[in-house]
Amino acid sequence: MSNRRSFLKSAGLAALSLPLLSFDQSQNWSLDPLKRQFEEPDDYWAMIRKQFPLKEGQTYFNNGTMGPTPGYTLDVMINHMLHWNKEAATVDYKNGSGPELLSGYFPYQELREKLGSLINCDFKEISITQNATFGMNYVGMGLDLKPGDELLNTDQEHGGGFGAWQTLAKRKGCVYKQATMPVPANDPQQIYEAVFKEVTPKTKVIAIPHMISVYGTIMPVKAICEEARRRGIFTVLDGAQCVGHIDVDVKAIGCDAYYSSLHKWLLAPPGSGLLYVKKEVASSIWSTIASYNWDNQDDHGFRLMQNGTGNPALIAGYSAAIDFFNSVGKERWLGRIKELGAYLRSGLKQMPHVTVHSSTNEAMAAGITTYAVKGYTGPELQQTLWEREKLQPRSVGNELLRHSVHIYNSKAEIDIALDVIKSLA
């Protein structure tokens, strides 16, 4: 028995070490190839695929959950961890090197300026968070809400989009409501009307997705925020699926707050989130986690990101991921996702045994397509695609399959998926 426990322990440790062996640090993970010009677009995207240490012979179609981190970003993070662990004793904390040892106390202005450029706002309106759920809670828990105040979600929220509001309803005696969204949603006006059907003079917060996580539906958020502002209602947008996926311009949208998880479509390392709070309303939101700068009235973004010691290599990787995105270029990056998503939907719509639950209005869709195949559950579809061709989308619930595409995917991989789905008729 003792030998068996010893064997299991050593086997478990070996298994934990395996992922490290798959990352080739001998490769020159550089941004230079991303800026090269190619005569054929397919050659460019084939080069992009080589920037990810993904296994050959396998296809990842689940970017809506977690994006694979590019080799360049991983290389920056790994070298940061190795260097600052090796040089720990040479770091002079009092002389400005503190951020290299720990995060959570520093303003990281350069990174926040990059994020501000990404979503079009001042860096002081940006807080670095761990993920979208943190952003939702920082806003929700920071608002001065009273018993009877109405909080409006939709019936298609991610848990990171409804948890804080349901908690506040129970804790403070607020009234929690949901607007019923159409499925599939192909008319922006129908969504707009569904939201304002639930609005009353007591509505204080409208908290809705910019893009619905399950279906990938792009919501008419600009129109909704404009009308909410006219009525004096605070607007919070869940952009977990958006930054790095579609164009996000918070000033053009006109929301009061916006949060996102950049480990999805921007391909940043897990733990990379952002929160935007419009400067005109930022002073009305209390700090949820308080540390040294909890009452910093000059830089509210810094005030709201006080969260104690974290991983500074993550901050380095976060910044590197934005550099990777910028090196490819926003127009080319977002355009490729849109192109591949439309290509997949076009193929699926030709199959009578397939029901597309995502929007088929291409103005309301991008890289996520959710569908059902007659006679198969979602988990069965996921298993079939993997067993036949090593394709990995994600089942959603019992009936649906959510299929995400990104710049590291190809039309050839989508064709393989379509062939498998076609064979299931």
RODO-2510 file (C-alpha; in nm, 4 decimals, decimal comma):
residues 425
     n   res          X          Y          Z
     1     m     0,0000     0,0000     0,0000
     2     s     0,2858     0,2368     0,0854
     3     n     0,4532     0,1673    -0,2483
     4     r     0,1234     0,2226    -0,4280
     5     r     0,0751     0,5626    -0,2608
     6     s     0,4319     0,6560    -0,3477
     7     f     0,3765     0,5575    -0,7105
     8     l     0,0509     0,7535    -0,7356
     9     k     0,2142     1,0587    -0,5806
    10     s     0,5093     1,0501    -0,8209
    11     a     0,2793     0,9858    -1,1178
    12     g     0,0642     1,2829    -1,0178
    13     l     0,3667     1,5102    -0,9932
    14     a     0,4864     1,3908    -1,3328
    15     a     0,1455     1,4650    -1,4835
    16     l     0,1561     1,8174    -1,3440
    17     s     0,4917     1,8766    -1,5084
    18     l     0,3836     1,7595    -1,8547
    19     p     0,2276     2,0866    -1,9781
    20     l     0,5597     2,2654    -1,9264
    21     l     0,7322     2,0238    -2,1620
    22     s     0,5036     2,1160    -2,4514
    23     f     0,6130     2,4818    -2,4670
    24     d     0,9183     2,5292    -2,6867
    25     q     1,1190     2,8176    -2,5449
    26     s     1,3917     2,7519    -2,8009
    27     q     1,1640     2,8996    -3,0685
    28     n     1,2011     3,2689    -3,1406
    29     w     0,8614     3,3945    -3,0265
    30     s     0,8786     3,7389    -3,1844
    31     l     0,6272     3,9972    -3,2998
    32     d     0,8236     4,0573    -3,6203
    33     p     0,6473     3,7922    -3,8363
    34     l     0,3080     3,9433    -3,7502
    35     k     0,3972     4,2624    -3,9342
    36     r     0,5182     4,0941    -4,2532
    37     q     0,3302     4,1276    -4,5794
    38     f     0,2158     3,8157    -4,7687
    39     e     0,0827     3,8001    -5,1234
    40     e    -0,1757     3,5405    -5,0221
    41     p    -0,3917     3,6000    -4,7110
    42     d    -0,3947     3,2248    -4,6376
    43     d    -0,0154     3,2316    -4,6070
    44     y    -0,0404     3,5052    -4,3461
    45     w    -0,2932     3,3121    -4,1390
    46     a    -0,0884     2,9928    -4,1675
    47     m     0,2012     3,1891    -4,0197
    48     i    -0,0258     3,3155    -3,7408
    49     r    -0,1168     2,9560    -3,6514
    50     k     0,2519     2,8866    -3,5890
    51     q     0,2586     3,1595    -3,3235
    52     f     0,0592     2,9322    -3,0886
    53     p     0,2055     2,6242    -2,9183
    54     l    -0,1093     2,4255    -2,9966
    55     k    -0,0719     2,0567    -3,0783
    56     e    -0,0719     1,9652    -3,4446
    57     g    -0,3583     1,7403    -3,5497
    58     q    -0,5989     1,8986    -3,3015
    59     t    -0,8327     2,1942    -3,3582
    60     y    -0,9480     2,4233    -3,0812
    61     f    -1,2947     2,5739    -3,1305
    62     n    -1,3728     2,6884    -2,7748
    63     n    -1,2342     3,0393    -2,7651
    64     g    -1,5584     3,1624    -2,6073
    65     t    -1,4440     2,9922    -2,2869
    66     m    -1,0682     3,0415    -2,2960
    67     g    -0,8351     3,1648    -2,5664
    68     p    -0,5001     2,9910    -2,6162
    69     t    -0,2152     3,2217    -2,5213
    70     p     0,0287     3,3057    -2,8035
    71     g     0,3871     3,1865    -2,7720
    72     y     0,5124     3,5454    -2,7581
    73     t     0,2967     3,6215    -2,4542
    74     l     0,3912     3,2978    -2,2785
    75     d     0,7582     3,3689    -2,3447
    76     v     0,7312     3,7150    -2,1882
    77     m     0,5582     3,5730    -1,8805
    78     i     0,7945     3,2804    -1,8316
    79     n     1,1051     3,4963    -1,8709
    80     h     0,9587     3,7503    -1,6292
    81     m     0,9021     3,4829    -1,3634
    82     l     1,2444     3,3265    -1,4123
    83     h     1,4322     3,6559    -1,4122
    84     w     1,2706     3,8118    -1,1080
    85     n     1,2915     3,4929    -0,9059
    86     k     1,6601     3,4632    -0,9899
    87     e     1,7263     3,8326    -0,9215
    88     a     1,5009     3,8656    -0,6154
    89     a     1,7819     3,9830    -0,3877
    90     t     1,8966     4,2518    -0,6324
    91     v     1,5567     4,4203    -0,6549
    92     d     1,5423     4,7496    -0,4682
    93     y     1,1775     4,7713    -0,3699
    94     k     1,2062     5,1304    -0,2511
    95     n     1,3692     5,2407    -0,5752
    96     g     1,0813     5,1638    -0,8067
    97     s     1,1229     4,7918    -0,8728
    98     g     0,8367     4,6861    -0,6484
    99     p     0,5965     4,6118    -0,9386
   100     e     0,8410     4,3485    -1,0612
   101     l     0,7964     4,1517    -0,7389
   102     l     0,4254     4,1879    -0,6748
   103     s     0,1196     4,3481    -0,8290
   104     g    -0,2010     4,4842    -0,6804
   105     y    -0,0694     4,8121    -0,5391
   106     f     0,0598     4,9952    -0,8457
   107     p    -0,1106     5,2106    -1,1106
   108     y     0,0380     5,0386    -1,4200
   109     q    -0,0274     5,3477    -1,6264
   110     e     0,1369     5,2142    -1,9444
   111     l    -0,0828     4,9027    -1,9494
   112     r    -0,3938     5,1042    -1,8717
   113     e    -0,3100     5,3470    -2,1524
   114     k    -0,2922     5,0517    -2,3921
   115     l    -0,6310     4,9335    -2,2687
   116     g    -0,7712     5,2848    -2,2991
   117     s    -0,6612     5,2941    -2,6627
   118     l    -0,8220     4,9556    -2,7146
   119     i    -1,1711     5,0609    -2,5991
   120     n    -1,1419     5,4412    -2,6456
   121     c    -1,1247     5,5973    -2,3011
   122     d    -0,8839     5,7740    -2,0671
   123     f    -0,6538     5,5427    -1,8708
   124     k    -0,7894     5,6856    -1,5443
   125     e    -1,1276     5,5354    -1,6355
   126     i    -0,9697     5,1869    -1,6564
   127     s    -0,9135     4,9412    -1,3720
   128     i    -0,7124     4,6233    -1,4152
   129     t    -0,9140     4,3330    -1,2740
   130     q    -0,8869     3,9561    -1,2760
   131     n    -1,1901     3,8957    -1,4970
   132     a    -1,5377     4,0120    -1,5937
   133     t    -1,6981     3,8809    -1,2733
   134     f    -1,4693     4,1041    -1,0657
   135     g    -1,5749     4,4022    -1,2761
   136     m    -1,9440     4,3293    -1,2304
   137     n    -1,9026     4,3003    -0,8544
   138     y    -1,6866     4,6116    -0,8202
   139     v    -1,9625     4,8132    -0,9871
   140     g    -2,2604     4,6425    -0,8246
   141     m    -2,1212     4,6401    -0,4721
   142     g    -1,9992     4,9973    -0,5130
   143     l    -2,3339     5,1518    -0,6063
   144     d    -2,5536     5,3132    -0,3390
   145     l    -2,8713     5,1109    -0,3879
   146     k    -3,1779     5,1204    -0,1693
   147     p    -3,4685     4,8864    -0,0907
   148     g    -3,7170     4,8862    -0,3772
   149     d    -3,4645     4,9892    -0,6434
   150     e    -3,5106     4,7749    -0,9534
   151     l    -3,2127     4,5986    -1,1156
   152     l    -3,2621     4,4686    -1,4689
   153     n    -3,0746     4,1802    -1,6340
   154     t    -3,1757     3,9609    -1,9280
   155     d    -3,2711     3,5935    -1,9117
   156     q    -2,9532     3,5072    -2,1050
   157     e    -2,6865     3,6202    -1,8592
   158     h    -2,3662     3,4371    -1,7712
   159     g    -2,3299     3,3785    -1,3963
   160     g    -2,0691     3,6532    -1,4008
   161     g    -2,3404     3,8832    -1,5320
   162     f    -2,6181     3,8183    -1,2802
   163     g    -2,4563     3,7105    -0,9518
   164     a    -2,3880     4,0545    -0,8061
   165     w    -2,7343     4,1864    -0,8907
   166     q    -2,9153     3,8887    -0,7387
   167     t    -2,6959     3,9206    -0,4289
   168     l    -2,7799     4,2887    -0,3968
   169     a    -3,1505     4,2204    -0,4358
   170     k    -3,1369     3,9749    -0,1475
   171     r    -2,9002     4,1780     0,0673
   172     k    -3,0444     4,5268     0,0209
   173     g    -3,4060     4,4534    -0,0642
   174     c    -3,3770     4,5593    -0,4262
   175     v    -3,6072     4,4127    -0,6914
   176     y    -3,4342     4,1849    -0,9413
   177     k    -3,5892     4,1546    -1,2887
   178     q    -3,5040     3,9887    -1,6186
   179     a    -3,5960     4,0898    -1,9724
   180     t    -3,6798     3,7940    -2,1971
   181     m    -3,4571     3,7799    -2,5053
   182     p    -3,5714     3,6298    -2,8381
   183     v    -3,4030     3,3116    -2,9704
   184     p    -3,2753     3,3400    -3,2314
   185     a    -3,2407     3,7166    -3,2148
   186     n    -3,2332     3,8731    -3,5601
   187     d    -3,3957     4,2109    -3,5005
   188     p    -3,2238     4,4729    -3,2789
   189     q    -3,5522     4,6554    -3,2279
   190     q    -3,7097     4,3429    -3,0799
   191     i    -3,4300     4,3245    -2,8215
   192     y    -3,4618     4,6956    -2,7427
   193     e    -3,8343     4,6604    -2,6831
   194     a    -3,7883     4,3507    -2,4670
   195     v    -3,5550     4,5441    -2,2377
   196     f    -3,7670     4,8560    -2,1979
   197     k    -4,0827     4,6523    -2,1528
   198     e    -3,9444     4,5751    -1,8044
   199     v    -3,8311     4,9278    -1,7192
   200     t    -4,0307     5,1328    -1,4671
   201     p    -3,9681     5,4620    -1,2834
   202     k    -3,8027     5,2494    -1,0115
   203     t    -3,5409     5,1005    -1,2447
   204     k    -3,1968     5,2150    -1,1294
   205     v    -2,9636     4,9762    -1,3150
   206     i    -2,9727     4,8073    -1,6539
   207     a    -2,6974     4,5434    -1,6598
   208     i    -2,6929     4,3488    -1,9861
   209     p    -2,4436     4,1710    -2,2109
   210     h    -2,2810     4,3494    -2,5027
   211     m    -2,2688     4,0013    -2,6548
   212     i    -2,4738     3,7095    -2,5233
   213     s    -2,2359     3,4386    -2,4093
   214     v    -2,4379     3,1342    -2,5157
   215     y    -2,5461     3,2527    -2,8609
   216     g    -2,2922     3,5187    -2,9548
   217     t    -2,5677     3,7715    -3,0255
   218     i    -2,4407     4,1296    -3,0502
   219     m    -2,6895     4,3442    -2,8598
   220     p    -2,8074     4,6946    -2,9653
   221     v    -2,6288     4,8422    -2,6640
   222     k    -2,5796     5,1942    -2,8012
   223     a    -2,9541     5,2475    -2,8458
   224     i    -3,0307     5,0917    -2,5077
   225     c    -2,7716     5,3051    -2,3259
   226     e    -2,8937     5,6214    -2,4987
   227     e    -3,2513     5,5665    -2,3829
   228     a    -3,1390     5,4608    -2,0344
   229     r    -2,9332     5,7797    -2,0018
   230     r    -3,2400     5,9836    -2,1000
   231     r    -3,4301     5,8154    -1,8164
   232     g    -3,1475     5,8549    -1,5617
   233     i    -3,0730     5,4798    -1,5420
   234     f    -2,7193     5,3537    -1,4733
   235     t    -2,5957     5,1159    -1,7476
   236     v    -2,3435     4,8331    -1,7011
   237     l    -2,2353     4,6178    -1,9941
   238     d    -2,0954     4,2664    -1,9700
   239     g    -1,8284     4,2637    -2,2416
   240     a    -1,6686     3,9331    -2,1451
   241     q    -1,7024     3,8027    -2,5023
   242     c    -1,6272     4,1296    -2,6794
   243     v    -1,2825     4,2874    -2,6403
   244     g    -1,0655     4,1308    -2,9093
   245     h    -1,3751     3,9861    -3,0780
   246     i    -1,5673     4,2891    -3,2057
   247     d    -1,4948     4,6605    -3,2032
   248     v    -1,5551     4,8092    -2,8578
   249     d    -1,5799     5,1875    -2,8247
   250     v    -1,7206     5,2723    -2,4833
   251     k    -1,7552     5,6412    -2,5645
   252     a    -1,9582     5,5696    -2,8777
   253     i    -2,1720     5,3166    -2,6864
   254     g    -2,2375     5,5641    -2,4050
   255     c    -2,2494     5,3158    -2,1150
   256     d    -2,1664     5,4112    -1,7567
   257     a    -1,9567     5,1000    -1,6935
   258     y    -1,8130     4,8163    -1,9007
   259     y    -1,6213     4,5071    -1,7956
   260     s    -1,4485     4,2281    -1,9852
   261     s    -1,2333     3,9161    -1,9622
   262     l    -0,9405     3,9428    -2,2008
   263     h    -0,8349     3,5795    -2,1592
   264     k    -1,0985     3,4987    -2,4187
   265     w    -1,0796     3,6847    -2,7504
   266     l    -0,7771     3,9046    -2,6882
   267     l    -0,5857     3,5828    -2,6019
   268     a    -0,4352     3,7322    -2,2854
   269     p    -0,3333     3,4995    -2,0007
   270     p    -0,6079     3,3879    -1,7593
   271     g    -0,6576     3,6521    -1,4938
   272     s    -0,6559     3,9473    -1,7371
   273     g    -0,9673     4,1577    -1,6949
   274     l    -1,0648     4,5214    -1,7298
   275     l    -1,3261     4,7508    -1,5844
   276     y    -1,4215     5,0843    -1,7390
   277     v    -1,6192     5,3363    -1,5346
   278     k    -1,7079     5,6682    -1,6967
   279     k    -1,5307     5,9546    -1,5211
   280     e    -1,8555     6,1470    -1,4732
   281     v    -1,9964     5,8719    -1,2496
   282     a    -1,6824     5,7104    -1,1039
   283     s    -1,6874     5,9119    -0,7801
   284     s    -2,0313     5,7679    -0,6970
   285     i    -1,8983     5,4112    -0,6805
   286     w    -1,7448     5,2940    -0,3547
   287     s    -1,4250     5,0887    -0,3516
   288     t    -1,5143     4,7222    -0,3006
   289     i    -1,1639     4,6131    -0,2011
   290     a    -0,9762     4,8756    -0,0041
   291     s    -0,6017     4,9233     0,0220
   292     y    -0,3639     5,2220     0,0187
   293     n    -0,5391     5,4110    -0,2620
   294     w    -0,8984     5,3283    -0,1699
   295     d    -0,9906     5,6989    -0,1646
   296     n    -0,7811     5,8252    -0,4568
   297     q    -1,0086     6,0882    -0,6103
   298     d    -0,7666     6,1836    -0,8880
   299     d    -0,7404     5,8369    -1,0436
   300     h    -1,0608     5,6420    -0,9855
   301     g    -0,9465     5,3539    -1,2065
   302     f    -0,6465     5,3055    -0,9782
   303     r    -0,8705     5,3384    -0,6715
   304     l    -1,1004     5,0577    -0,7868
   305     m    -0,8169     4,8144    -0,8667
   306     q    -0,6687     4,7959    -0,5182
   307     n    -0,6575     4,4199    -0,4622
   308     g    -0,3374     4,3287    -0,2809
   309     t    -0,0499     4,1080    -0,3887
   310     g    -0,0836     3,9347    -0,7236
   311     n     0,1334     3,7860    -0,9960
   312     p     0,3447     4,0520    -1,1726
   313     a     0,4292     3,8094    -1,4557
   314     l     0,0599     3,8128    -1,5374
   315     i     0,0730     4,1900    -1,5815
   316     a     0,3722     4,1479    -1,8151
   317     g     0,1808     3,8858    -2,0135
   318     y    -0,1302     4,1031    -2,0241
   319     s     0,0679     4,3864    -2,1775
   320     a     0,2381     4,1465    -2,4221
   321     a    -0,1008     4,0145    -2,5378
   322     i    -0,2089     4,3679    -2,6318
   323     d     0,1173     4,4123    -2,8227
   324     f     0,0427     4,0878    -3,0082
   325     f    -0,3052     4,2143    -3,0976
   326     n    -0,1735     4,5520    -3,2124
   327     s     0,0973     4,3888    -3,4228
   328     v    -0,1629     4,1917    -3,6167
   329     g    -0,3820     4,5015    -3,6327
   330     k    -0,7376     4,5506    -3,5100
   331     e    -0,8993     4,5616    -3,8519
   332     r    -0,7270     4,2461    -3,9737
   333     w    -0,7801     4,0585    -3,6427
   334     l    -1,1508     4,1399    -3,6027
   335     g    -1,2147     4,0977    -3,9753
   336     r    -1,0675     3,7478    -3,9761
   337     i    -1,2873     3,6373    -3,6855
   338     k    -1,5952     3,7768    -3,8593
   339     e    -1,4985     3,6097    -4,1884
   340     l    -1,4533     3,2663    -4,0303
   341     g    -1,7739     3,2940    -3,8276
   342     a    -1,9776     3,3834    -4,1360
   343     y    -1,8138     3,0965    -4,3264
   344     l    -1,9184     2,8460    -4,0592
   345     r    -2,2751     2,9790    -4,0405
   346     s    -2,3090     2,9747    -4,4168
   347     g    -2,2202     2,6052    -4,4249
   348     l    -2,4500     2,5142    -4,1365
   349     k    -2,7481     2,6967    -4,2889
   350     q    -2,7330     2,4646    -4,5902
   351     m    -2,8083     2,1597    -4,3738
   352     p    -3,1772     2,0864    -4,3026
   353     h    -3,0938     1,8726    -3,9971
   354     v    -2,9143     2,1689    -3,8317
   355     t    -3,0902     2,4470    -3,6404
   356     v    -2,8815     2,7606    -3,5891
   357     h    -2,9744     2,9266    -3,2589
   358     s    -2,7324     3,2169    -3,3009
   359     s    -2,8355     3,5230    -3,4938
   360     t    -2,8402     3,4723    -3,8698
   361     n    -2,8415     3,8499    -3,9114
   362     e    -2,4700     3,8917    -3,9823
   363     a    -2,4739     4,2431    -3,8357
   364     m    -2,5512     4,0778    -3,4991
   365     a    -2,2996     3,7915    -3,5195
   366     a    -1,9228     3,7385    -3,5207
   367     g    -1,7081     3,4451    -3,4087
   368     i    -1,9573     3,2441    -3,1991
   369     t    -2,2138     3,0142    -3,3595
   370     t    -2,4458     2,7993    -3,1507
   371     y    -2,6512     2,5267    -3,3127
   372     a    -2,8306     2,1956    -3,2671
   373     v    -2,8223     1,8816    -3,4814
   374     k    -3,1364     1,6701    -3,5021
   375     g    -3,1004     1,3412    -3,3144
   376     y    -2,7936     1,4438    -3,1122
   377     t    -2,7394     1,6087    -2,7772
   378     g    -2,4763     1,8767    -2,7357
   379     p    -2,2394     1,6469    -2,5417
   380     e    -2,2817     1,3774    -2,8092
   381     l    -2,1921     1,6261    -3,0805
   382     q    -1,8857     1,7409    -2,8912
   383     q    -1,7738     1,3832    -2,8388
   384     t    -1,8351     1,2903    -3,2046
   385     l    -1,6338     1,5820    -3,3406
   386     w    -1,3443     1,4984    -3,1109
   387     e    -1,3434     1,1247    -3,1720
   388     r    -1,3648     1,1586    -3,5493
   389     e    -1,1406     1,4545    -3,6248
   390     k    -0,9972     1,5861    -3,2949
   391     l    -1,2112     1,9013    -3,3163
   392     q    -1,2955     2,0688    -2,9854
   393     p    -1,5954     2,3055    -2,9671
   394     r    -1,8074     2,3143    -2,6489
   395     s    -2,1497     2,1773    -2,5717
   396     v    -2,3885     2,4184    -2,3981
   397     g    -2,6609     2,2606    -2,1888
   398     n    -2,7965     1,9337    -2,3213
   399     e    -2,9035     2,0333    -2,6724
   400     l    -2,6607     2,2869    -2,8141
   401     l    -2,3070     2,3102    -2,9446
   402     r    -2,1213     2,6430    -2,9259
   403     h    -1,8575     2,6746    -3,1946
   404     s    -1,6027     2,9580    -3,1610
   405     v    -1,3539     3,0531    -3,4322
   406     h    -1,0457     3,2735    -3,4064
   407     i    -0,7433     3,3915    -3,6040
   408     y    -0,5509     3,0667    -3,5402
   409     n    -0,8291     2,8663    -3,7096
   410     s    -0,8633     2,8075    -4,0835
   411     k    -1,1421     2,7527    -4,3331
   412     a    -0,9989     2,4043    -4,3923
   413     e    -1,0606     2,3189    -4,0257
   414     i    -1,4142     2,4564    -4,0511
   415     d    -1,4710     2,2448    -4,3632
   416     i    -1,3720     1,9331    -4,1685
   417     a    -1,6225     2,0234    -3,8965
   418     l    -1,8948     2,0854    -4,1557
   419     d    -1,8252     1,7478    -4,3175
   420     v    -1,8720     1,5721    -3,9839
   421     i    -2,1967     1,7599    -3,9129
   422     k    -2,3203     1,6869    -4,2648
   423     s    -2,2584     1,3150    -4,2173
   424     l    -2,4909     1,3136    -3,9144
   425     a    -2,8021     1,3787    -4,1242
***
